[in-house]
Amino acid sequence: MKTDILNPFVKGLADGADEALHADAKLMKTPSVEPDVGMFLEFLTYTLKPEKILELGCGIGVSTRYMQKGAPYAHITALDYNKSRLDYAHQNCTGIDFVFADVIDFMKRQSEKYDMIFVDSMKKQYPMILYYALKKLKPGGVIVFDDILMYGHVFSQDCEVPDKYIEVVRTLRNFIARVKVEHRHCILPIGSGVLLIYGEK
Ligand SMILES: C[S@@+](CC[C@H](N)C(=O)[O-])C[C@H]1O[C@@H](n2cnc3c(N)ncnc32)[C@H](O)[C@@H]1O
């Protein structure tokens, strides 16, 4: 897989990552952003200076805390429908609005607008999430999707993709193809791939 060629080097550069956060994820046996993605989120929030951030699928809050480190003054709303992960995140981060909700339901019933939206929930829902997230984004805001390259499987031949990923990989390939023609965007080969979409003014 193409990203495997690059990732060991990129990961080696993530020396400023917060090891305690990743130790938490390991201890809790929960998926979380890779250290290089965490550092990128901290850098991005530091430079964008968003007032309001929406996080869709916060898990135990590793990515949440990176974003909070970059923008400590920002109002962050972080969602997950896994109660025990959300409770853990709540206990370990202060000053965040944690919401127990399904990401699509929440976006459908909420009228708030955000400067930045970070998405790390179910990958097969990414196309639908983009549809609703664009409505929740302030002009000039940014949507960030994690795991967009699915460990590099989006570049593989179908026969090389493990069965459990084939459906989601096809969804992500179509999603990327559409984003490429419809949105100002950028894909970074860090972690398992990060997609940034700019919300036109
Ligand atoms: C990869 S984990 C997020 C890890 C987090 N970014 C971190 O770094 O700690 C994905 C999370 O999304 C949540 N999730 C998936 N689909 C969801 C949905 N439709 N609504 C709410 N949460 C969802 C899962 O419960 C899971 O905790």
The ligand as a MOL file (V3000), in Angstrom:
LIG
                    3D

  0  0  0     0  0            999 V3000
M  V30 BEGIN CTAB
M  V30 COUNTS 27 29 0 0 0
M  V30 BEGIN ATOM
M  V30 1 C -12.1820 6.2870 15.3780 0
M  V30 2 S -13.2240 6.6260 16.7210 0 CHG=1
M  V30 3 C -12.8630 8.3260 17.0560 0
M  V30 4 C -11.5560 8.5090 17.7390 0
M  V30 5 C -11.2830 9.9540 18.1060 0
M  V30 6 N -11.1600 10.7840 16.9200 0
M  V30 7 C -10.0000 10.0220 18.9120 0
M  V30 8 O -8.9530 10.4270 18.3610 0
M  V30 9 O -10.0300 9.6730 20.0980 0 CHG=-1
M  V30 10 C -14.7760 6.7560 15.9420 0
M  V30 11 C -15.9190 7.0720 16.8960 0
M  V30 12 O -17.0440 7.4520 16.1350 0
M  V30 13 C -18.1970 7.0070 16.7960 0
M  V30 14 N -19.2810 6.9620 15.7940 0
M  V30 15 C -19.3130 6.2480 14.6410 0
M  V30 16 N -20.4460 6.4990 13.9560 0
M  V30 17 C -21.1500 7.3970 14.7150 0
M  V30 18 C -22.4150 8.0300 14.5650 0
M  V30 19 N -23.1860 7.7970 13.4920 0
M  V30 20 N -22.8210 8.8840 15.5260 0
M  V30 21 C -22.0550 9.1160 16.6170 0
M  V30 22 N -20.8490 8.5470 16.8290 0
M  V30 23 C -20.4030 7.6950 15.8860 0
M  V30 24 C -17.8230 5.6520 17.3830 0
M  V30 25 O -18.6280 5.3270 18.4870 0
M  V30 26 C -16.3350 5.8790 17.7380 0
M  V30 27 O -16.1600 6.1740 19.0980 0
M  V30 END ATOM
M  V30 BEGIN BOND
M  V30 1 1 1 2
M  V30 2 1 2 3
M  V30 3 1 2 10
M  V30 4 1 3 4
M  V30 5 1 4 5
M  V30 6 1 5 6
M  V30 7 1 5 7
M  V30 8 2 7 8
M  V30 9 1 7 9
M  V30 10 1 10 11
M  V30 11 1 11 12
M  V30 12 1 11 26
M  V30 13 1 12 13
M  V30 14 1 13 14
M  V30 15 1 13 24
M  V30 16 1 14 15
M  V30 17 1 14 23
M  V30 18 2 15 16
M  V30 19 1 16 17
M  V30 20 1 17 18
M  V30 21 2 17 23
M  V30 22 1 18 19
M  V30 23 2 18 20
M  V30 24 1 20 21
M  V30 25 2 21 22
M  V30 26 1 22 23
M  V30 27 1 24 25
M  V30 28 1 24 26
M  V30 29 1 26 27
M  V30 END BOND
M  V30 END CTAB
M  END
